[in-house]
Amino acid sequence: MQLIPCPWCGPREEAEFSYGGQAHVPYPDSPAELSDEEWAHYVFFRANPKGRFAERWNHGAGCRRWFNAIRDTATYRFERVYRLDDPKPGVTELARSREEGTAP
């Protein structure tokens, strides 16, 4: 079983968490003005890359809080977790944490 590092509780078993989709998806400025097709694109269309991907996760069996994570979708390795109010880490910061061995 993989351990996922919760920003509030620390490392916990994977079974305690649920996936919440792509992180950092901005809400439309004027949703009422969107066509049905544009609204459907906002609601249903998400990126599905192979490699690093920013995701939302929920620690449902623990603190019940949401957080963001940078996870490699090919290896399932969590490279970084951060609170929702923290900015998305840049590529430079991710590379530095990987070199220093501080990535979870």
DRENMI-331824 format. One record per residue: residue in one letter; z, x, y of N, C-alpha, C in turn. Coordinates in nm, 3 decimals, m for minus. Each point is the difference from the previous one (the first is absolute). Example, Ala and Ser with C-alpha at 12.3 -4.5 7.8 and 13.67 -1.06 7.14 Angstrom:
+------+---------+---------+---------+---------+---------+---------+---------+---------+---------+
| filo |     nup |   neast |  nnorth |    caup |  caeast | canorth |     cup |   ceast |  cnorth |
+------+---------+---------+---------+---------+---------+---------+---------+---------+---------+
|    a |   0.780 |   1.319 |  m0.569 |   0.000 |  m0.089 |   0.119 |   0.000 |   0.090 |   0.120 |
|    s |  m0.072 |  m0.035 |   0.105 |   0.006 |   0.082 |   0.119 |   0.073 |  m0.077 |   0.109 |
+------+---------+---------+---------+---------+---------+---------+---------+---------+---------+
END
This chain:
+------+---------+---------+---------+---------+---------+---------+---------+---------+---------+
| filo |     nup |   neast |  nnorth |    caup |  caeast | canorth |     cup |   ceast |  cnorth |
+------+---------+---------+---------+---------+---------+---------+---------+---------+---------+
|    m |   0.000 |   0.084 |  m0.118 |   0.000 |  m0.084 |   0.118 |   0.000 |   0.089 |   0.124 |
|    q |  m0.080 |  m0.036 |   0.095 |  m0.010 |   0.076 |   0.126 |   0.112 |  m0.040 |   0.095 |
|    l |   0.052 |   0.097 |   0.075 |   0.097 |  m0.028 |   0.104 |  m0.073 |  m0.011 |   0.133 |
|    i |   0.031 |  m0.105 |   0.075 |  m0.058 |  m0.019 |   0.133 |   0.113 |   0.021 |   0.100 |
|    p |  m0.021 |   0.086 |   0.101 |   0.107 |   0.026 |   0.097 |   0.005 |  m0.108 |   0.109 |
|    c |   0.098 |  m0.087 |  m0.006 |   0.020 |  m0.101 |   0.105 |   0.058 |   0.071 |   0.122 |
|    p |  m0.051 |  m0.027 |   0.122 |   0.053 |   0.066 |   0.119 |   0.147 |  m0.031 |   0.026 |
|    w |   0.053 |  m0.110 |  m0.053 |   0.138 |  m0.038 |   0.024 |   0.090 |   0.031 |  m0.119 |
|    c |  m0.048 |  m0.016 |  m0.122 |   0.083 |   0.012 |  m0.120 |  m0.018 |   0.130 |  m0.077 |
|    g |  m0.107 |   0.073 |   0.029 |  m0.030 |   0.120 |  m0.077 |  m0.085 |  m0.033 |  m0.122 |
|    p |  m0.020 |   0.096 |  m0.090 |  m0.087 |  m0.021 |  m0.116 |   0.053 |  m0.110 |  m0.094 |
|    r |  m0.090 |  m0.092 |  m0.036 |   0.033 |  m0.109 |  m0.092 |  m0.116 |  m0.020 |  m0.096 |
|    e |   0.027 |  m0.066 |  m0.112 |  m0.104 |  m0.023 |  m0.100 |  m0.110 |  m0.091 |   0.054 |
|    e |  m0.119 |   0.026 |  m0.044 |  m0.119 |  m0.072 |   0.043 |   0.011 |  m0.152 |  m0.018 |
|    a |   0.070 |  m0.043 |  m0.104 |   0.012 |  m0.143 |  m0.029 |   0.073 |  m0.077 |   0.110 |
|    e |   0.072 |   0.070 |   0.088 |   0.074 |  m0.066 |   0.108 |  m0.089 |  m0.035 |   0.119 |
|    f |  m0.125 |   0.045 |   0.000 |  m0.087 |  m0.014 |   0.116 |  m0.118 |  m0.091 |  m0.028 |
|    s |  m0.055 |  m0.054 |   0.108 |  m0.125 |  m0.076 |  m0.012 |  m0.096 |   0.048 |   0.108 |
|    y |  m0.126 |   0.002 |  m0.037 |  m0.108 |   0.045 |   0.088 |  m0.031 |  m0.108 |   0.102 |
|    g |  m0.023 |   0.039 |   0.125 |  m0.026 |  m0.097 |   0.105 |  m0.134 |   0.011 |   0.067 |
|    g |  m0.088 |   0.085 |  m0.050 |  m0.134 |   0.011 |   0.058 |  m0.015 |   0.115 |   0.096 |
|    q |  m0.113 |   0.001 |   0.066 |  m0.036 |   0.107 |   0.093 |   0.091 |  m0.004 |   0.123 |
|    a |   0.045 |   0.116 |   0.043 |   0.084 |   0.011 |   0.120 |  m0.086 |   0.018 |   0.124 |
|    h |   0.059 |  m0.027 |   0.114 |  m0.062 |   0.024 |   0.131 |  m0.125 |  m0.084 |   0.023 |
|    v |   0.000 |  m0.124 |  m0.046 |  m0.111 |  m0.092 |   0.025 |   0.038 |  m0.080 |   0.125 |
|    p |  m0.069 |   0.022 |   0.111 |   0.039 |  m0.069 |   0.124 |  m0.035 |  m0.148 |  m0.004 |
|    y |   0.090 |  m0.081 |   0.052 |  m0.024 |  m0.144 |   0.011 |  m0.103 |  m0.022 |   0.110 |
|    p |  m0.093 |  m0.091 |  m0.017 |  m0.102 |  m0.024 |   0.102 |   0.062 |  m0.043 |   0.134 |
|    d |  m0.058 |   0.046 |   0.110 |   0.051 |  m0.033 |   0.134 |  m0.006 |  m0.150 |   0.026 |
|    s |  m0.110 |  m0.063 |  m0.035 |  m0.019 |  m0.144 |   0.023 |  m0.045 |  m0.066 |  m0.130 |
|    p |   0.093 |  m0.026 |  m0.092 |  m0.041 |  m0.053 |  m0.130 |  m0.067 |  m0.137 |   0.010 |
|    a |   0.035 |  m0.080 |   0.098 |  m0.060 |  m0.133 |   0.013 |  m0.148 |   0.007 |   0.036 |
|    e |  m0.041 |   0.111 |   0.055 |  m0.140 |   0.016 |   0.041 |  m0.088 |   0.058 |  m0.111 |
|    l |   0.059 |   0.037 |  m0.112 |  m0.078 |   0.058 |  m0.109 |  m0.075 |  m0.109 |  m0.076 |
|    s |  m0.117 |   0.035 |  m0.047 |  m0.074 |  m0.092 |  m0.088 |   0.068 |   0.000 |  m0.137 |
|    d |  m0.036 |  m0.096 |  m0.083 |   0.056 |  m0.004 |  m0.135 |  m0.030 |   0.128 |  m0.077 |
|    e |  m0.120 |   0.050 |   0.019 |  m0.040 |   0.123 |  m0.069 |   0.083 |   0.120 |   0.049 |
|    e |   0.022 |   0.009 |   0.131 |   0.080 |   0.110 |   0.055 |   0.145 |  m0.010 |  m0.046 |
|    w |   0.054 |  m0.122 |  m0.003 |   0.138 |  m0.018 |  m0.046 |   0.013 |   0.036 |  m0.148 |
|    a |  m0.097 |  m0.043 |  m0.080 |   0.002 |   0.033 |  m0.142 |  m0.007 |   0.151 |  m0.020 |
|    h |  m0.078 |   0.068 |   0.082 |  m0.009 |   0.145 |  m0.010 |   0.135 |   0.064 |   0.031 |
|    y |   0.070 |  m0.050 |   0.102 |   0.132 |   0.052 |   0.035 |   0.099 |  m0.024 |  m0.114 |
|    v |   0.001 |  m0.118 |  m0.057 |   0.099 |  m0.038 |  m0.101 |  m0.027 |   0.066 |  m0.135 |
|    f |  m0.125 |   0.005 |  m0.042 |  m0.030 |   0.037 |  m0.139 |  m0.060 |   0.138 |  m0.022 |
|    f |  m0.063 |   0.059 |   0.100 |  m0.070 |   0.126 |  m0.021 |   0.090 |   0.118 |   0.037 |
|    r |   0.020 |   0.087 |  m0.096 |   0.081 |   0.119 |   0.022 |  m0.071 |   0.121 |  m0.059 |
|    a |   0.036 |   0.116 |   0.050 |  m0.055 |   0.125 |  m0.054 |   0.052 |   0.020 |  m0.142 |
|    n |  m0.075 |   0.071 |  m0.081 |   0.039 |   0.030 |  m0.137 |  m0.047 |   0.142 |  m0.034 |
|    p |   0.057 |   0.099 |   0.072 |  m0.049 |   0.137 |  m0.019 |   0.060 |   0.069 |  m0.124 |
|    k |  m0.067 |   0.103 |  m0.042 |   0.056 |   0.088 |  m0.101 |   0.059 |   0.117 |   0.076 |
|    g |   0.129 |   0.022 |  m0.015 |   0.068 |   0.107 |   0.072 |   0.112 |  m0.056 |   0.087 |
|    r |   0.031 |   0.070 |   0.107 |   0.110 |  m0.039 |   0.089 |  m0.026 |  m0.136 |   0.063 |
|    f |   0.107 |  m0.083 |   0.001 |  m0.014 |  m0.136 |   0.054 |   0.136 |  m0.044 |   0.053 |
|    a |   0.001 |  m0.058 |   0.121 |   0.123 |  m0.052 |   0.060 |   0.023 |  m0.142 |  m0.052 |
|    e |   0.119 |  m0.022 |  m0.058 |   0.031 |  m0.128 |  m0.064 |   0.136 |  m0.051 |   0.047 |
|    r |   0.022 |  m0.130 |  m0.019 |   0.130 |  m0.062 |   0.025 |   0.067 |  m0.026 |  m0.134 |
|    w |   0.129 |   0.025 |  m0.006 |   0.078 |  m0.024 |  m0.121 |   0.129 |  m0.072 |   0.036 |
|    n |   0.054 |  m0.076 |  m0.094 |   0.124 |  m0.072 |   0.020 |   0.098 |   0.039 |  m0.110 |
|    h |   0.123 |   0.033 |   0.040 |   0.105 |   0.033 |  m0.096 |   0.076 |  m0.127 |  m0.034 |
|    g |  m0.063 |  m0.086 |  m0.078 |   0.051 |  m0.133 |  m0.029 |   0.128 |  m0.003 |  m0.081 |
|    a |   0.022 |   0.097 |  m0.087 |   0.120 |   0.001 |  m0.084 |   0.109 |   0.088 |   0.059 |
|    g |  m0.018 |   0.041 |   0.125 |   0.098 |   0.085 |   0.066 |   0.035 |  m0.055 |   0.137 |
|    c |  m0.040 |   0.072 |   0.101 |   0.034 |  m0.038 |   0.138 |  m0.088 |  m0.113 |   0.053 |
|    r |  m0.107 |  m0.033 |  m0.071 |  m0.095 |  m0.107 |   0.036 |  m0.076 |   0.027 |   0.129 |
|    r |  m0.009 |   0.124 |   0.038 |  m0.072 |   0.036 |   0.122 |  m0.142 |   0.046 |  m0.032 |
|    w |  m0.086 |  m0.016 |   0.099 |  m0.138 |   0.046 |  m0.010 |  m0.009 |   0.141 |   0.057 |
|    f |  m0.091 |   0.079 |  m0.053 |  m0.028 |   0.133 |   0.054 |  m0.144 |   0.035 |  m0.030 |
|    n |  m0.048 |   0.104 |   0.065 |  m0.136 |   0.049 |  m0.022 |   0.005 |   0.126 |  m0.084 |
|    a |  m0.109 |   0.025 |  m0.070 |  m0.010 |   0.120 |  m0.082 |  m0.143 |   0.052 |   0.004 |
|    i |  m0.012 |   0.130 |  m0.006 |  m0.130 |   0.064 |  m0.022 |  m0.001 |   0.036 |  m0.148 |
|    r |  m0.094 |  m0.060 |  m0.073 |  m0.006 |   0.020 |  m0.145 |  m0.140 |   0.040 |  m0.039 |
|    d |  m0.010 |   0.091 |  m0.094 |  m0.129 |   0.040 |  m0.054 |  m0.035 |  m0.100 |  m0.109 |
|    t |  m0.106 |  m0.078 |   0.021 |  m0.036 |  m0.105 |  m0.095 |  m0.057 |   0.054 |  m0.131 |
|    a |  m0.043 |   0.125 |   0.000 |  m0.054 |   0.060 |  m0.123 |   0.112 |   0.051 |  m0.092 |
|    t |   0.106 |   0.052 |   0.060 |   0.110 |   0.056 |  m0.079 |   0.126 |  m0.085 |   0.002 |
|    y |   0.004 |  m0.099 |   0.087 |   0.114 |  m0.089 |   0.022 |   0.118 |   0.072 |   0.065 |
|    r |  m0.020 |   0.123 |   0.045 |   0.107 |   0.080 |   0.060 |   0.029 |  m0.048 |   0.142 |
|    f |   0.127 |  m0.025 |   0.030 |   0.043 |  m0.034 |   0.136 |   0.016 |   0.130 |   0.078 |
|    e |  m0.079 |   0.016 |   0.105 |   0.006 |   0.122 |   0.080 |   0.100 |  m0.011 |   0.114 |
|    r |   0.021 |  m0.121 |   0.047 |   0.090 |  m0.020 |   0.114 |   0.039 |  m0.146 |   0.007 |
|    v |   0.125 |  m0.029 |   0.031 |   0.044 |  m0.136 |   0.030 |   0.060 |   0.001 |   0.140 |
|    y |  m0.016 |  m0.111 |   0.072 |   0.054 |  m0.007 |   0.136 |   0.024 |  m0.146 |   0.037 |
|    r |   0.092 |  m0.021 |   0.092 |   0.037 |  m0.135 |   0.044 |  m0.114 |  m0.063 |   0.079 |
|    l |   0.001 |  m0.133 |   0.007 |  m0.107 |  m0.072 |   0.069 |  m0.009 |   0.036 |   0.148 |
|    d |   0.112 |   0.036 |   0.062 |  m0.004 |   0.033 |   0.142 |  m0.034 |   0.146 |   0.027 |
|    d |  m0.020 |   0.080 |  m0.104 |  m0.044 |   0.139 |   0.016 |  m0.152 |   0.004 |   0.008 |
|    p |  m0.054 |   0.094 |   0.078 |  m0.147 |   0.010 |   0.006 |  m0.058 |   0.052 |  m0.132 |
|    k |  m0.125 |  m0.036 |  m0.024 |  m0.070 |   0.048 |  m0.119 |  m0.013 |   0.152 |   0.010 |
|    p |   0.040 |   0.073 |  m0.104 |  m0.012 |   0.146 |   0.005 |  m0.146 |   0.044 |   0.006 |
|    g |  m0.024 |   0.104 |   0.078 |  m0.135 |   0.053 |   0.012 |  m0.034 |   0.090 |  m0.117 |
|    v |  m0.125 |   0.036 |  m0.009 |  m0.047 |   0.086 |  m0.109 |   0.071 |   0.135 |   0.005 |
|    t |   0.021 |   0.054 |   0.120 |   0.067 |   0.129 |   0.014 |   0.142 |  m0.006 |  m0.053 |
|    e |   0.072 |  m0.106 |   0.034 |   0.137 |  m0.016 |  m0.046 |   0.007 |  m0.013 |  m0.151 |
|    l |  m0.093 |  m0.074 |  m0.060 |  m0.003 |  m0.014 |  m0.145 |  m0.028 |   0.133 |  m0.068 |
|    a |  m0.093 |   0.077 |   0.056 |  m0.033 |   0.131 |  m0.058 |   0.121 |   0.093 |   0.009 |
|    r |   0.070 |  m0.003 |   0.114 |   0.117 |   0.086 |   0.019 |   0.110 |  m0.037 |  m0.100 |
|    s |   0.028 |  m0.130 |  m0.019 |   0.105 |  m0.041 |  m0.093 |  m0.037 |   0.037 |  m0.143 |
|    r |  m0.128 |  m0.005 |  m0.032 |  m0.046 |   0.037 |  m0.134 |   0.020 |   0.150 |  m0.022 |
|    e |  m0.032 |   0.083 |   0.101 |   0.016 |   0.145 |  m0.011 |   0.147 |   0.040 |  m0.009 |
|    e |   0.086 |  m0.071 |   0.074 |   0.142 |   0.033 |  m0.001 |   0.073 |  m0.058 |  m0.121 |
|    g |  m0.070 |  m0.086 |  m0.073 |   0.063 |  m0.061 |  m0.115 |   0.096 |  m0.111 |   0.035 |
|    t |  m0.010 |  m0.056 |   0.121 |   0.092 |  m0.106 |   0.042 |  m0.054 |  m0.137 |  m0.029 |
|    a |  m0.122 |  m0.010 |  m0.045 |  m0.055 |  m0.132 |  m0.037 |   0.067 |  m0.046 |  m0.128 |
|    p |   0.037 |  m0.128 |  m0.007 |   0.069 |  m0.047 |  m0.121 |  m0.091 |   0.006 |  m0.122 |
+------+---------+---------+---------+---------+---------+---------+---------+---------+---------+
END
